Amino acid sequence: MYWFAVYVFAVYCFTSVHLKQIPSYIPICKRDQSTIDDCVRHSIEALRPRLAAGLPELEVPGIDPFYIPELKAPGNNPVNVAGKDLRVTGVGNFTIKSLSVDLDTLTIKVRLRVPKLHIDGAYKIDAQILGLPLRGEGNLKIEAVKCDADVVIFTEIYEQNGVEYLRFTKLDDNINIKDYSIRVDGLFNGDQALGDATNAALNQNRGDFIKVLKPTIEKTVSDLLLEISNKVVDGIAYDEVLPKGIPELDVPGIEPLSLGQIALARGPQGAKLTAVVNDVKVRGPSNFIIQELKSDLDKNRFDFKLLLPQLDFAGKYKMDIQVLLLRLQGRGNITGSFKDYACNVTMRGHKEKRGEDEYLQFDPFRVKLRVGQSSIYLTNLFDGDPVLGPATNRVINENSQVFLQEISPVLERSLGELFTEMANKITSKFTYKQLFP
């Protein structure tokens, strides 16, 4: 019955960052591991005054009071008990003891406390608990204090029509109640003496009684939270749920960095390449380290050197490549990683007049790359040949520098075009004087 405390986090924490048609009063949290925990927590606190009435724009019901149509033990449970039309008050006074969101694994952990809960409604029971035969139906009242909930929520990303969406897949919960009192009317066909004696026994043995019901409570919590939470996120793109980049400047994020398509068709120095890699996503760019930065405002020129400790990439490939005496053919998935990835970037810009103001417009960036270590793996080489495929992957990695020399110019051009577009989106929002007062 005490899943309501957990519900506060699972629905409202995540609705605080969901953008179905996001109301202006809901703070937005970006996809940034360094800020996501505090942002989600502050979002929940900002929503607290509205939680009692609910968030109708996101199809989220109010929580204080909160109504539960039915709470029922599974059919295979030896305790045949059900609650109906339950009215719960006190949930709005929840406190968040701890909260963490892991953006890599999409795992959410939260610890909540509700200082006091009052529950009243109807019940029906036919069971034997602690040696007591309990049969009857009627009204129940529960007063609970210090209701704690530890919750772990698991999610996944799925793709539909080329768009990524978020889905909650599993919820593990551990609910503990420091103390409570319970009163049930209507036991034993309304026999007052037996009813009073049973209520006294239930309260005297309330620790053991709640242990018996705990699995039922936690199972109900998990099922109900998953259903409600998935209704909230249904049909919302992941990039809207947790926006990346700088949405207010129309700048996409770089984690992961999407390169779209990389195409090669050339044959220098004995190497013939025809290759296309699609849907390339690179993880790790946000961990860049600026090693050197030089600027010349008179010429609107900026030169900097970056170090990227590790980049992991994945995509779809189709290729026909001949390097030295080796010919590679196939189509499938390509994955790999680069370590100690150095990047030299030169940015040159010029002023453009728009009305009475001047703006900075960048020319195409010049990007030069150098990879320290690399590993590459391609599936389905030679139509999935179990011998030639693994052998070819070994040869590719043993000669990875030769392979990288061939793709670096195209990769440098793709990155230069992408970074130029991002930079010009930013500078187009500000006048030159605003950028460099």
Secondary structure, DSSP 4 states (H G I P E B T S, - for coil): -TTHHHHIIIIIIHHTT--SS--TTSPP--S-TTTHHHHHHHHHHHHHHHHTT-BGGGTB---SSEEEEEEE--TT-SSEEEEEEEEEE-GGG-EEEEEEEETTTTEEEEEEEEEEEEEEEEEEEEEEETTEEEEEEEEEEEEEEEEEEEEEEEEEEEEETTEEEEEEEEEEEEEEEEEEEEEE--BGGG-HHHHHHHHHHHHHTHHHHHHHHHHHHHHHHHHHHHHHHHHHHTT-BHHHHS--SBGGGTB---SSEEEEEEEEEE--TT-EEEEEEEEEEEE-GGG-EEEEEEEETTTTEEEEEEEEEEEEEEEEEEEEEEETTEEEEEEEEEEEEEEEEEEEEEEEEEEEEETTEEEEEEPPPEEEEEEEEEEEEESSBGGG-TTHHHHHHHHHHHTHHHHHHHHHHHHHHHHHHHHHHHHHHHHTTS-HHHH--
